[in-house]
């Protein structure tokens, strides 16, 4: 496979979800970042960046460009004609969180007009729907802070070989909601719950006692082997399609015992096979 002459990353997503934080993180990692560039200028921008010797560039694309926003698909096609495969990172957040953040900075939503803030948010979601569906990475920032967002971005784009495939395994609790930024969601609630074992209830899946209990249950090892085999099929397919980062979410009821233990064990197996794996226990510590 011939590598493109330059890495190109489009940063987009909802206003107030963290686009600027993503841009700052990438700048710190050595990427050249342009903010709010009109989409029609993207091919020219890439030509200039290539001539200047940049090998990794990112552009923040959002609804502030108004009528220019509709030209993004054509601009991406022009980049692909140059042999460059654009990647898209999309930052998301719930309406309630966006409202709180917008009100805290006392700035109107770019699409609010004379309407309410929620009207602008709804219009923005409609405009961004196609980009979100095409995104290589979706990060929901509703329940994470700016440092956690930076860590997620850094994991995906900071290594010496950031063209290699990188997998995030995320444990979570179904009672707290399914992660909307997961590429694949798996359920381990078929295993007995350590919550009902008095001496295990205060502990987490990171403890040896809980891990041994969970992994020793009937079906636990078979599940590990089958999911590892599944990922062994899916990941090469992702790579053929140009996708370098994926998130697999593993859920139990609360995200404290079973999902945590199974996530840790699956990460160990996959790392032993040479895969880069980041572990994120989303709900660990939540009551």
C-alpha positions in Angstrom: 0.0 0.0 0.0 1.4 3.4 -1.1 1.2 5.9 1.7 -0.2 9.3 0.8 2.2 12.3 0.6 0.6 13.9 3.7 -1.7 13.1 6.5 -4.9 15.2 6.5 -7.3 15.3 9.5 -10.6 17.2 9.6 -11.6 18.3 13.1 -15.4 18.8 13.3 -18.3 18.4 15.6 -20.8 20.2 17.7 -20.1 23.8 19.0 -19.1 23.5 22.6 -18.0 19.8 22.3 -14.3 20.5 22.3 -13.1 21.2 18.7 -10.6 23.8 19.8 -9.2 21.5 22.5 -8.6 18.8 19.9 -6.9 21.4 17.7 -4.6 22.5 20.5 -3.7 18.9 21.4 -2.7 18.2 17.8 -0.6 21.4 17.6 1.2 20.2 20.7 1.8 16.9 18.9 3.5 18.6 16.0 0.6 18.8 13.6 0.0 22.0 11.5 -3.5 23.1 12.3 -5.7 25.7 10.5 -9.0 26.9 12.1 -12.2 27.6 10.2 -10.7 27.4 6.7 -13.3 27.6 3.9 -13.7 24.1 2.5 -13.1 25.2 -1.0 -9.5 26.2 0.0 -8.6 22.7 1.3 -6.9 21.4 -1.9 -4.8 24.6 -2.1 -4.0 24.5 1.6 -2.7 20.9 1.2 -0.6 21.9 -1.8 1.0 24.8 0.2 1.5 22.6 3.3 3.2 19.9 1.2 5.5 22.3 -0.5 6.4 23.7 2.9 7.4 20.2 4.1 4.5 19.5 6.5 3.6 15.8 6.6 0.6 16.1 9.0 -2.0 18.8 8.7 -5.4 19.3 10.3 -8.2 21.7 9.6 -11.1 22.7 11.9 -14.3 22.5 9.8 -17.6 23.7 11.4 -20.8 25.5 10.7 -19.3 28.9 11.0 -18.5 28.7 7.3 -22.2 28.8 6.6 -22.8 28.4 2.8 -19.3 27.1 2.3 -20.1 24.1 4.5 -21.9 22.3 1.7 -18.8 22.2 -0.4 -16.9 19.9 2.0 -17.8 16.6 0.0 -16.4 18.2 -3.2 -13.3 19.3 -1.4 -12.7 15.9 0.1 -13.1 14.4 -3.4 -10.4 16.8 -4.7 -8.1 15.6 -1.9 -8.7 12.0 -2.8 -7.8 12.8 -6.4 -4.5 14.0 -5.1 -4.0 10.6 -3.4 -4.9 11.9 0.1 -7.4 10.1 2.2 -9.0 12.6 4.7 -9.7 11.4 8.2 -12.5 12.9 10.3 -12.5 13.3 14.0 -15.9 14.3 15.3 -16.5 15.6 18.8 -20.0 15.2 20.3 -21.8 16.1 23.4 -25.4 15.9 24.7 -27.7 18.9 24.3 -27.8 19.5 28.0 -24.0 19.7 28.2 -23.7 22.0 25.2 -26.3 24.3 26.6 -24.4 24.5 29.9 -21.1 25.1 28.2 -22.5 27.8 25.8 -24.2 29.6 28.7 -21.0 29.5 30.8 -19.0 31.3 28.1 -22.0 33.6 27.4 -21.7 33.3 23.6 -24.6 32.7 21.2 -24.7 29.5 19.1 -23.5 30.2 15.6 -26.8 29.0 14.2 -29.1 30.3 16.9 -30.2 33.4 15.1 -33.3 34.9 16.7 -34.3 31.6 18.1 -33.5 29.7 21.3 -30.1 28.0 21.9 -31.6 24.6 21.4 -32.9 25.7 18.0 -29.3 26.4 17.0 -28.1 23.1 18.4 -30.8 21.2 16.5 -29.8 22.9 13.2 -26.2 22.2 13.7 -26.9 18.4 14.3 -28.8 18.3 11.1 -26.0 20.0 9.1 -23.3 17.8 10.7 -25.2 14.5 10.3 -23.3 13.4 7.1 -19.9 14.2 8.6 -20.7 12.4 11.8 -21.8 9.3 9.9 -18.5 9.4 7.9 -16.2 10.1 10.9 -13.3 7.8 11.6 -13.3 8.8 15.3 -16.3 10.0 17.3 -15.5 11.3 20.8 -18.4 12.0 23.2 -17.1 14.7 25.6 -20.3 14.9 27.7 -18.8 13.1 30.7 -15.0 13.8 30.2 -12.9 16.8 30.9 -10.4 18.5 28.6 -7.5 16.5 29.9 -9.2 13.2 29.2 -10.1 14.5 25.7 -6.5 15.4 25.1 -5.4 11.9 26.2 -7.8 10.3 23.8 -6.5 12.4 20.9 -2.9 12.0 21.9 -3.3 8.2 22.0 -4.6 8.2 18.4 -2.2 10.6 16.9 1.0 11.0 18.9 3.1 7.8 18.4 6.2 7.6 16.2 4.1 5.4 14.0 0.7 7.0 14.1 -0.3 5.3 10.9 -0.5 2.0 12.8 -3.9 0.8 13.9 -4.9 1.7 17.5 -7.7 0.1 19.4 -9.4 1.5 22.5 -11.2 -1.0 24.8 -13.8 0.8 26.9 -15.6 -0.8 29.8 -18.9 0.8 30.8 -22.2 0.2 32.6 -25.4 -0.2 30.7 -27.3 1.6 33.5 -25.2 4.8 32.6 -25.9 4.6 28.9 -24.3 3.0 25.9 -21.2 5.0 24.7 -22.2 6.8 21.6 -18.6 7.0 20.3 -18.1 3.2 20.2 -17.6 1.4 16.9 -18.7 -1.9 18.5 -20.6 -2.7 21.7 -20.3 -6.0 23.5 -22.3 -7.3 26.4 -20.8 -9.4 29.2 -24.0 -9.5 31.4 -24.3 -13.2 30.7 -21.7 -13.8 33.4 -22.6 -14.0 37.1 -22.4 -10.6 38.8 -19.7 -10.2 41.6 -21.9 -7.5 43.0 -23.9 -10.3 44.7 -20.8 -11.7 46.4 -20.4 -9.7 49.6 -16.6 -9.9 49.8 -16.3 -8.9 46.1 -18.9 -6.1 46.0 -16.6 -3.3 47.4 -13.8 -4.3 44.9 -13.5 -3.7 41.2 -12.6 -5.7 38.2 -9.0 -4.4 38.6 -8.6 -6.5 41.7 -7.2 -10.1 41.4 -10.1 -11.5 43.4 -12.8 -10.1 41.1 -10.8 -10.8 38.0 -10.3 -14.4 39.0 -14.0 -14.8 39.8 -15.2 -13.3 36.5 -12.6 -15.0 34.3 -13.3 -18.4 36.0 -16.9 -18.4 35.1 -18.3 -20.7 32.4 -18.1 -19.0 29.0 -15.7 -16.2 30.0 -12.6 -17.7 28.3 -14.6 -18.8 25.3 -15.9 -15.2 24.9 -12.4 -13.9 25.1 -11.2 -16.2 22.4 -14.2 -15.5 20.1 -13.9 -11.7 20.5 -10.2 -11.8 19.9 -10.8 -13.9 16.7 -13.6 -11.5 15.6 -11.3 -8.5 16.0 -8.6 -10.4 14.1 -11.0 -10.4 11.2 -12.5 -6.9 11.6 -9.3 -4.9 12.2 -7.6 -5.8 8.9 -10.8 -4.8 7.2 -10.8 -1.4 9.0 -7.2 -1.0 7.8 -8.0 -1.7 4.2 -10.7 0.9 4.4 -8.2 3.5 5.8 -9.6 3.4 9.4 -6.7 3.5 11.9 -8.6 4.0 15.2 -11.5 2.1 16.7 -13.3 1.9 20.0 -14.8 -1.4 21.3 -17.1 -0.9 24.3 -17.6 -3.8 26.7 -20.6 -3.4 29.1 -22.0 -5.0 32.2 -24.7 -3.5 34.5 -22.7 -0.9 36.4 -19.3 -1.0 34.7 -17.5 -1.9 37.9 -16.8 -5.6 38.0 -17.5 -7.8 34.9 -16.8 -5.4 32.1 -13.7 -4.0 33.8 -12.2 -7.5 34.3 -13.1 -8.7 30.8 -11.7 -5.5 29.2 -8.4 -5.9 31.0 -8.0 -9.5 30.0 -8.9 -8.8 26.4 -6.4 -6.0 26.3 -3.7 -8.3 27.7 -4.5 -10.9 25.0 -4.5 -8.4 22.1 -1.3 -6.7 23.3 0.4 -10.1 23.4 -0.5 -10.4 19.7 1.3 -7.1 19.0 -1.7 -4.8 18.8 -1.7 -1.3 20.3 -4.4 -1.2 22.9 -5.6 1.6 25.1 -8.0 0.8 28.0 -10.6 3.3 29.2 -12.8 2.3 32.2 -15.6 4.9 31.6 -17.8 4.2 34.6 -15.3 2.8 37.1 -15.8 4.7 40.4 -19.3 5.8 39.6 -22.0 4.7 42.0 
